[in-house]
Amino acid sequence: MKHHKLLGMLLIAISFSSYGQFTAGLKGTLITSIKSPRFFAKVNGYEVFESNSGDGKGSAWGPFVRYDFPRWYAQIEASKGQYSPPGLTASSPTYSSGTYMRFKRQDARLIIGYKPLPWLRVNAGVVGVRNRYQYPLSNDSYIKYLQEQILQYPDRIDSYKDNLEVARILAAVQTSYQLSLTEGQVGVGADVGGFTFDLTYNRSLSPIVDGIYYQGKPYTIGQHYSFWSISAGYRLLPLKTFLLQPRKNRRTYERIKKTIPYYRNEVSAGLGITSDDFGGAWIYENRYTRYVHRRFGLTAIAGLVRSFEDYSQFLPQAQVGYQLSTLIRGLPLYTRRHHLGLSAGRVFTFVSGFKPSYGSGYNRNGQLYLQTINVTSNNRFEKQGRGVQFQVDYEFLPTDHLAAGTWFRFQKSEVLRYAAMGFQIGYRF
């Protein structure tokens, strides 16, 4: 009897697998335009409201598994990355300041989708998010500084007490961010061969700040957020479908391979944007690849990364990064008109920039109407470090010599971490 049950289950599994298809791969995501809906609250008489200063961004990468039916599909994803959710601003008549948080993010997604066309997808799903503070909370040092100023200059207590109260409220807010969240998402996607592209809109279903305690009293604050994301991935499994060309006729395969021109050198220029915390950043770079085999080569990249952002309320920070990378490059997809490249290696980065400091604040009738900043030689900084790079790129070859396409990169170094997406154009010889 047990054997009959096992046989029945096996027949059901075989018939189910013949009806659809499992695929699996890797994808990278750029998170952009993280915003918070408008809201307003009072904490101990001080105003607290959303802060959408700058353009919060993030990035993530991870595997996905999909099961396709003729018209429907189900997909599971897991990703790991970082992002900057919207902050909160606390304000008094004479002073205001905000929180700007950075989290490491892990999430798992369950997605159900419909395919109106074989290559076009619309979908909806639910996301479980786990946050972890990426940077230590820093308001305590500012609170200590204000307390020392009050003790040192008791005649200026009125000018410092509002600053101190705002700083204490923000410290309470910083410790109230929720580390476990639920999001909902809707999106549209397209499949081109083994490639998969998605544009997705996410919104928090549970608040990222769900009330705070200040001086022993609870205050109702419910902050939600939403964002758009762009993702690109490649289906690696089944291997014979997406990576390895059929070789039923060995002679035919060898003849076709010989017709693909083999060039040992490729030069290209690339332009892209990064997942910068606030503000924006762009990349320009030149690349040279020396192929030692049709599918393998060594790549050298010289690049420039420039960014301008707000790093403390309204204070601007500008920096330029110079990068040199050496990567090992492989082409898992290699045809006459299409190349899929995977590259990994080391990067050296030198960063130069400036961070101005607060100057003087001028009040009129109890209102702050002018805030100055100080820019001196002491505000300039330089740093350097080494790290790793991983890149996925796609090239379309309209001719045997010209190549153009897109690329997606993750970089982790001692001085510069980012994810980036961009375009490239090159020449093979």
N, C-alpha and C positions, 0 to 999 in steps of 0.2 A: 504493500500500500504506500509506503514511504517513497519507493522508487517511482511509482506513478505520479505522486505529488511533485517530486523533483523534476520528472520529465515534463509535466505540465507547466511548471514554472519556467523551465528552460525554453520550451516552445513559445511561451508568452514573451520572454525576453528577446528571443530571436526575431519574432514577428514585430515587436516594438522597435528594435534597432533597425530592421529593414525599412520601417516606415519613415524614420528620421535619421539624423546624423549628428554625432558628437564632434565638436571641434574645440580646440583649446589654444591659447596663445598668450602673448604679453601685450600690454598697452601702457601708454604714458598719458598723463592728463595735465593740462594747464588750467588752473582755477583763476577766474578773473571777476572783477566787478562785484566783490563781496560787499553787500549793503545791508543796512538795518532799517526796518520801517520806523517812521517817526513816532516817538512817544515822549512823555514828560512825567516826572515824578518829583516829589519833595522829600528830602532827607534832612531832618533836623533844621528845617527852614531853608535849606539850600536846594537849588534847582539841579536835577540830574536828567540828562537827555542823551539821545543817541549821538554818536560822533562818526560821521562818514567822511572825515577829512582824508584826502588821498584816495587811492584805489587799491583796496586790499587784494592781495593775490596769493597764490599758492601753487603747489605742484604735487603730483603723486604718481606712483607706478605700481604695477602688480599684474598677477595672472588673471585670466578669465576662462570660464568653461561655458560653452553654449550647446544647447540641444535644439536643432532646427527641424520643424515640421514644414510641410509645403507652404503654409500661410502664417503659422505662429512659431514663436520660439521662446525659450526660457534661458536665462543667463545668470550665472553667479560670478561675482567679482570680489577680489580682495586687493586692497591697495594700501600703500604706506607713503607718507609724504609730510608736508608741512604747509601751514596756511596762517593768515592773519585775519581773525574775525573782527567785525566792527567794534570800536571801543565805546566807552561812555565818557561823557563830559560832566563835571561838577562845576557849578558856577555860583559866584556871589556878585553883588553889585560892583566890586572892585577887582575881582580876580576870577579866572577860570582856568581849568586844566583838564586833561583827559587821560584815559588809559589806552595804551596801544600794546596789544598782546600778540605773542607769537607761540603757536602750538605745533608740536609734532602730532600728526594725525594718522590714525589707522581706521580703516572702515571696511565693511563687508556689505555687499549689495545683492539683492534679489530682484531680478528684472523680468517682466513679462512683456513681449512685444508682438506686433503684427506687421506683416510684410505686404503692403499693397502692390509692390512690384518685387520681382526676385532679388533686386539689389537694394531696395529702399526699405527702411525700417522705422516704425514709430513705437515708442515704448513708455512704460511707467514702472516705477519700482519703489522700494523702501530701502533705506540705508541706516545701518547701525554704526555710530562713530564713537571712537575712543580718543580723547585728547590727553596730551601730556605737555606740561609747561616746558618750552624750549629754553627760555631765559629765566633766571631767578627774578623774583619780584624785587623791585628797586625803590619803592616809595619809602621804605623805612629810613634810608639814609637821608632823604630830603626832609622827612619829619624831624629827624635828629638835628639837622642843620637849622631848621626853623626854631626849634626849642632852644638851641644855643644862642641864636640871634636875639630871642626874646629876653633871655637871661643877661646877655651882654649889653643890650640896648633897651632897657625897660621903658624908656620914653617913646619908643617906636612900636609899642605893643599893638596899637590899633592897625598899623600897616602890615603886621605879620599875622594877626590872629585869623583873618579870613583865609590867608594862604595855608595856615596850619590846619584849619577846619576842612578845607577842600582836600588837602593831602590825606587827611585821616579818612575822609569819606571814600576817596579813591583806593586807599589801602584796603578798606572793607570790600569794595567792589572787586578788586583783583583776586581776593581769596574766595569770591562767590561764583566764579565761573564754573559751569558744570563740565565734568570730564567725560560723562557718558551722555550721548545725545541720539536722537532719531531724526532722520531727514526723509522727505519725500522727493521724488524726482520724476520729471517727464523729459522726453528727448526725441530726437530724430537722428537716424544714422544711415550710412551707406556702406556697402561692401563692394570693393573693386578687387577681384581676384582674391588673394589672401589678405589684403588690407581691409581694415575696418575703421571707419571714421564716425565720430559722434559729436553732436552738439546737445548739451544737457542743461536743464534749469533745475536747481535744487533749492528747497526751502526747508528750514528747520521746523519739525513738528513739535519738538519740545524746546523750551527757551534755553539759551546758553547762559543767561543770568536769570535765576528764578528767585528773586528776593534777596535782601541782604540784612545782616544784623549790624547795627551801629550803636555803640554805647548801651548794649543790652536790649535794644528795641528792634523789632522786626519792621522792615519797610518793604512794600510791594513794588518790585521792579521785574517786569517780564520782557526780556529782550530777545527777539528773534532775528534771523538773518536769512539772506538768500544770495545765490551767486550763479553765474554762468560758467560753464567749463567746456573746453575743447579737448578731445582725446583722439589719439591715433594708435592703432595696434596692428599686429600681424598674427594670423592664425598659423601656428607651428605644427599642429596635429590635426588630422593624420598627415604624416610625413609625405606619403606618396601623392597626396592631393595638393599640398601647398609648398613643399620645399623640394622634393625630388621629382624630376620629370620622368614620365613612364619610359621604360627601356625594354619594351617587349621585343623590339627588333634592334639588336645591338649594332648591326651595320648601319641601319638608318640613323640611329642616334649619333654614331661617330661621324657620319657624313654631315649631319646638321650642325654638329659642334664645330667642325672645321670651317663652316661658312661664317661663323661668328668671328669678326676681326679681333685679334689679340693685341692690345696696346699696353706697353709697360708703364707709361707715364700719364698722369692726369693732374691738371691744375684747375682750381676752381675758386670762386669767391662766394661768400655767404653773408647774408644779412638776417638778423633775427631779433626777437624780443624775449625778455626774461620774466620769470615770476618774481619780480621785485616786491618787497614788502609794501611800500607806499611810493607814490609817484610812478616813475617809469624808468626802464633801462633798455638799451639796445646793444647789439653786438655786430661788429664787422670783422671778418677774418678772411685770410687767404690760406689755401691748402695745397699741398703737393702729396701725391700718392705714387709710390713706386711699387708696381706689381711684380712679384716673384713667381706668380702662378696666375692662371686665369681667374681664380677665385680668392686669392690671398695677396696682401700687400702691406706695406708700411706707410703710414700717413704722418706728416708733420703739419702743424697748424700754428700760424701766428695771428693772434686776434686782439681786438680792442673792445673793452666793455665800458660803457659810460652810463652813469645813472645820476639822477637828481631826485631827492626824496625829503620828506619831513621825518626827522628822527626823534624830536621831542616837541610835541604840540605843534608850533608853527616854525621851529628853527630848521632852516634848510641844511642839507648835507649834499655835497657834490663830490663825486669820486670817479676816477678813471682807472681801469684795470688793464694791464698788459699781460698777455698770456702766451705761453709756448707749450704746445702739446705734442707728444709722440704716442701714436696709437697703432695697434695691430688691427688690420681691416680684413673682413671676410665678406664674401658675396654668396649667401645661401640661395638667393634667387638670381640666376644669371642667364639671360636670353639676349638676343640681338638688340631689342628695344627696351628692355626693362631690367633694372638692377635693384636689388635690395641689399643694403650694406649694414653690417654690424661692426662697430669699432669700440675698442676699449684700450685704456692706457693711462699714462701719467701726465700731469699738467703742472707747470710752474707759473705762479701768478705774482705780479707786483702791482700794488694798489697805492695810488696817491690821491689825496683829497683834502677837504677841510670841513670842520665842524665848528660853526660859530657858537658863542656863548651868550647868555642873557646879559643885556645891558641894564638900562634904567627904565622904570615905569613912571609915567606922569599921569596924575589924577586931576580931574576937574569936577567939582561938585560931587565928590565921592565916586566918580566914574573913571575907569581907566580908558584914556583916549589915545595914548601913544606908548608903544613899547619898543625900545631900541635893542639892537644886538651888537655885540663886539666881535670884530674880525681882526685878529692880529697874527703874527707869525707863529704864536703858540697854538693857534687853532688848526694848523696844518698837520697832517699825519701821513705817514708812509708805513707800509707793512708788506711782507712777502711770505709766501708759503707754498707748499707742494700739496698735491691731492690727486684724485682719480677722476677720469671722465668715462662716460659710457654714452654711445650715440647710435641711433638708428636712422637711416636715411633711405630715401627712394629716389631713383634717377630714371627719367624717361629720355631715351636717346632718339631724337628725330632723325639724326644722321649717325654715321659710324663714329664721328669725331665729337659732336656736340652732346652735352648731357645737362639736363635741368631737372630740378625736383625739390623735395622738402626734406627737412631733417628735424629730429627731436633729440635733445641731449639732457643728461643729468650730470652735474658736477658737484663734487664734495671735496673741498680743500680747507686748509687752515685759515684762509682769509676771505674766501669767496665761495658761497654755496648757492646754486640756483638750478632751475630747470628752464630750458629755452626751446623755442620752436622758430624755424625760419625757412628761407628759400636759398637755393644755390644754383649756380650756373657754371659749367666747366667745359674744358677742352681736353680731349684724349689724343695722344700721339705716341 
